[in-house]
Amino acid sequence: MLNNEFLNDLSNKIAAMIPMGQNLRNDVEKNIHEVLQSAFSRLNLVTREEFDSQLKVLERAEQTITQLEEKIDAMEKARELDSMPSGENEKQ
């Protein structure tokens, strides 16, 4: 999830653009912060660390799949050789 520092900074910048008294500005900043936090939470955003972690998991899964595919190919070839009559097996 997004960190509070980013949301606070964004809320402050938006509120600073609106000319008003300090008390009203604080209320507006608070409301803007809540609206932004709600909107960003609905977007299902992840942090860079979470993204990088999931990327590593995906890379490991892809490596495992490649290894399993190679094993399956080797087993299928061995099975084909075993199922051939002995005369055809010697030709290959």
Summary of the structure (lengths in Angstrom):
residues: 92
radius of gyration: 29.9
end to end distance: 59.3
largest distance: 96.5
contacts: 188
relative contact order: 0.08
helix: 83%
strand: 0%
